Amino acid sequence: MRWRFRPAPDSLLGRFHARSYLLRMGIGQALWLAMLFVVPLQARGFAWSWLLPTALSALVYLYLHVQVYAGPMRRLAWYAGGMALLGLALWPLNSVAFGYLVCAGIALSLSPSYRVWLAGMAVIAAAALPVALWLHAPLWVMLVVLVAGVLGGSSNFLYVRNLYKDAELRLSRDELRRLAVLAERERIGRDLHDLLGHTLSLVTLKSELARRLALADPPRAQREMEEVERVARHALAEVRAAVTGLRRSDLTAELASARLMLEASGVDFDGALPADVEVPEAVEATLALVLREAVTNIHRHAKASAARVRFEIDEESFRMTVSDNGRGGLAAHGNGVSGMRERVRALGGELRIDSPPRRGTTIAVEVPRRGAPASAVAAAPTVAGSAA
């Protein structure tokens, strides 16, 4: 049976997947733990009287430190309290152990409530003061506990606040998309009901009339059936138009969605559709789908800090370029890229990808402004459907 590390669902790692932040914190913790051994070794030399308790406390501290990020948030105060007790117990044997108190205050700053953090700092200071007086520790030690706890905690507190705000923003974005899809489905349902209700009733009546006239008046029955065929074809065209309205995407809406997604992930986004630009529906829908796929790739895989979208228009073609400064290395034949390429080709256009490793990715799309040839337009719904 293979053991797997699984953070609690309500922990920082479980909710926000902040592994990179934990790694940066781990580097700082390694330096601090090294000081916990180096300073007393230089001042007092090697002695089991302080070395063994310090080593045991370091193991317990590492466990508590990991639990601060991976354990249930409701137990955060207990983990921080354990760190503070380690510092108070080890302080008489190791003069650097007061750093455990600083770490306890910083850990408390990860709490969703700033009141818990400040109250915890007050309790830590109140517990440390008698020990400092008993050990005749200099005044600057207490100042370090308070100042370092507040400054380091402030950084953590702001970071966690941003994580919660980003999570709320993503939920709001997902809810808006869900409501938009729901509203569109309801609109399509109403349109189909309005379109087909009257049409099917008319088809039923004329079919019954044609059946009755089939023997008595065959020419009139034939005319009625021709009328049924005409009405059915007209209804089919209206249904296709309604369904096309459901599938159609809007470039402006996709740009707004891209900005919301990327900026919520810490990626600076620059891009806007030029004013007074008329784009054929088929071209706009394809470009919007390509833009959505490209932005999703940036959000999930690029690890970029900036992204931009540029549009160039002339009399014959419409060009869109999506670029980022991420790690690059985008596969030119992945499923998402293949779907984008097929959509662009269906309109008689071309898609190019430039993605050198560690130098970002650029996706350039060029399509004719007047749309694709008739054969390509006829095949476009099939291509889009299979790619999706």
N, C-alpha and C positions, 0 to 999 in steps of 0.2 A: 504494500500500500504506500503510495507516494504522498509525502506531506506537501501541502501547498499553503502558502501564506495568504490568508484571506482577511482583509481589514473588515471591521464592523461596518454595517451599512450606513450608520449615522456618523462615522468617523470622518476626519478630513480626507484621508485616502479613499475611503469608501464612497464619499459623496462627490469629491472634486478631482480624484485621481492626481493629487498634487505630489507626484513622486519626484519631479525635478526639484521642487522646493525642499523636500525631505533630504535629497542628496546634498543640496547646498548647506542645509543645516547640519548634516552629518560631517561635512568637512570642518565646520566650526567646532563641533563637539569633539572631533578627534584632536584638534589643537588644544582645547580646554583640558581634556583628559591627560594629554601629554604633560601639560603644566602641572597637573595634580601630582605627578610623580617626579618631574624634573626639579621643581623648586625645593621640596623637602629633601631630595637626594643631595642637592648641592649644599643645603644649609645644615643638615643633620647627618648625612652619610647613610649608608645602607644599614637598615635595622628592621627586623621583622615586626617590631612593636608598632610601627606605623605602616610598613609596606603591605603586610597581609590584610589589615582592615581596609586599607585604601583600595587594594585590588578587589576585595569582595564588594565594597561599596560601588566600585566602577561597574561591575557586572550587574548589580541590582539597578544602578542608574541607567545603563543601556537598555535594560528591559523596560523600565518606566518611560524612558524617552521614546522608544518605539511605540509604546501603548498610547502615549499622548497623541500621536498621529493616526494610529491604527485601531485604537480601542474605542469603545462607546463613549460618546461625548458626555454622557451623564456621569461618567467616572473620572472626568478630567481633574476635578478637585482632589480626588484620592491620589491620582498619580503625582500631581504637583505636591501634595502633602507628603508623600513618600520621599520625594526629592528633598524637601525641606528637612525632614527628620534625618535623612542621611547626612546632610550638612551639619545639623546641630550635634549629631552623635560623633561625627568624625572630626569636628573642628578642634577639640582638645588634642588630638593626635596628629593632625595635619592642618597647618595654618592656611592652606589654600582651599580647604573644604568649604569655606563660606561661599565658594562659587556655586555649590549645589543650591544655595538659597536664591542666587540670581537666576539660575535655570528654572527653579520652581516658579518664580514670578513671571518669567517669560512664558512658561508653559501655560500659566493661568490666563495669559492674554489671548490665548486661542479660544477662550470661551465665547459663546455668542453674546453674552451680556458683559458690558464693560464694568458693571457694578461688581460682578463676581471677581473680576481681575483686580480692581482697586481694593476691594475688601480683603482679598487674599494677600495683596502686598502689605496691607496694614497688619494683618495677622503675622505674616512672616517677619516684618520688622519688629513687632512687639515680642515675638519669641526669640529673635536673634539678639536683641539688646541686652537681656540679662547674661546670656552666654558671653557676649563680647566684653561686658564689664567684668565678669568672672575671670576671663582669660587675659584681661588688661590689653585687649586688642586696641590698636590705634583708631581714632575717630574716622579716618578715611575709609576704613573697612565698611562701616555702616553706610557711609556715603556711596561707596561702590555698590553695595547691595541695593540701595534705593534707586540711585541714578541709572545703573545698568539695567535693573529690572524694569524701570519706567521706559527708558529709551529703547531697549531691545523689545520690550513688550509692545510699545507703540507701533513698531514696524510690523510685528506679527499681527497686531490687532487690525491695522489698516489692510494688511494682506488678506486676512480672513474676511473682512467686510467686503472687499472687492470680489472674493470668491462667491459670497452669498448674493451679491448684487448681480454678478454674471449669471449665476444659476437662476435667479428670478427673471432676468432678461431672456434667458433661453426658454424658460417656461412660458413667458409671455409671447415670445415669437412662435413657439410651437402651438400655443393656444390660438393665436391669431390665424395661423395657417389652417388649423383644424376648423375653426369657425368659417374661414373663407371657403374651404372645400365643402363644408356642410351647406353653406348658403348657395354655393354653385350647384350642388346636387339637388337642392330643393328647387332652384330655378329651372334646372333641366327637367325635373319631374313635373313641374307645373307646365312647362312648355310642351313636353311630350303629351301630357294629358289634354291640353288645349288643342294640340295639333291632331292627335289621333282619335280623340273622342268623337268629334263631328265627322272626321273622314271615315272611320270604321263604320259608323252608323250609316253613312251614305253608301258605302260599299255594300253593306248588308242589304239595304233596301233595294238597290239596283240589281244585286245578284238574285234576290228573291223574285223581282219583277222579270228578269231575264229568264229565270227557270220557268215561270208561268207562261211566258210568251214563246218559249222554245218551239212548241208544236203549233200554237195558234198563229204566231206572227214571227217567223224566223228572222226576217230582215231587221225588225225592230229589236228582237232579242240580241242580235249581233251588235247593233248600235249601242245597246245598253251595256254589253260586255266591253265594248271599246271604251265607253265612258268609265267603266270600272277600272280598266287598265290605266287610263289617263290619270284618274284620281289617285290610284295606288302609286304611280310613278311620282306624282307631285308630292304625295305624303312622304315617300322615301327620300326625296331630295330635301324636304324640310327637316326630317329626322337627322339626316347626315349633317345639315347645317347646324342643328342644335348640338349634336355631339361634337362637332368641330369647335363650337364655342366653348365646350367644357374642356377640350384638350388644349386650346390656344393659351399661350403664355404671353406676358407683356414684358418688354424689356425694362421699362421703368420700374415695374414692380420687382423684377428680379434684381435690379441694381440696388433698390432699397433693401431687399432681403439680404443681398450679399454684404452690404455695409453693416447691417444689424448683426449678421453672423460673425463676420471677421472682426469687427471692432469689439464685440463681446469676448472674443478670444485673444484680444491684445494685438491684433494685426491692423496696422494703419491702412485704410482703404481710400483710394482716390479713383473716382470714375463717375461720369455722368453722360447721359445721352444728349447730343447737341439739340438745341431748340429748333423748332420748326422743321423737323425731319419726318418725312412720310416714308414708312417702310412697309412693303407688302406684307400681308398677314402671314403668308407661308414663310417668308424670310424672317420676320420678327419672331415667330414661334420657334423656329429652328435655332436662331441666335440665342434666344432666351434659355432654351434647353441646354445648349452648349455652355452658356455662361453659368448656369446652375451647377452643371457637372464640374466645371473648372474650379468654381469657388468651393465646392464640397471637397475637392482634392486638396486645395490649399488649406482648408480648415482642418482636415483630418491628417494629412501626411506631410505637408511642405515644411512645417516648423519655420514659417516665415515671420518677419516683423513688419513687412509692408507688401501691399499688392495694389495693382492699378488696372483699370480697364480703359482702353482708348478706342475711339471710333474714327474712321476716315471714310469719307463719302465723295464719290465723283459721279459723273453721268451714267457710268455703266456698272459700277460695282459698289458694294458696301463691305467695308473691312472692320473687323473687331479683333483687338489684341488684348489678351489677358496675361499679365505677367506678375511674378513674385520674386522675392529675393531669398527664397528658402533653400533647402538642401538639394533640389534638383533630382535628377535621376528618374524622372517619370518615364515609365515604359510606354513606348510608342504604339504598342498593340494590346494594351490591357482591355478588359471588358468595357470600362467607361469610355476610354479613348476610342475604341472601335465603334461604340454607339454614336459618339459625337461625329466621327468621320463619316459614318453611313448617313446620318441626317444631313450633313453638309453636302455630300455627294448627290443625295437625292434632289438637291436644288441646283445641281450643276456647279457647285462651288468646290473649294479646296481648303483643307485644314493642314497646317504645318505645326510641328512641335520642336522646340529647341530647349533641351533640358540637360545641360552638362552637370555632372555631380558637383554639389556644393556651390553652384553658381546660379541657382534659381531656375525657373521654368517660364517659358513664353509660348503661349498658344495663339497662333494667328489664323483667323478665319476670313476667307474672302468669298462672297457669293454675289451673283449678278443681281442688280437692283430690280430687274423685271421678273425675277423668279426663275424657276427651272423650266426645262422643256416639258412638254405635255406628258411624255412618258414618265419622266421623273416625278412630276407632280402626282400622277396617278399612283405611283409606287410609294410615295412618301408616307401615307398613313400606315402602310404595312411595315415599312422600315422602322418608323417611330414606335409602333406597337411592339415589334419584336425586340427592339433595343431596350425598351422599358422593362 
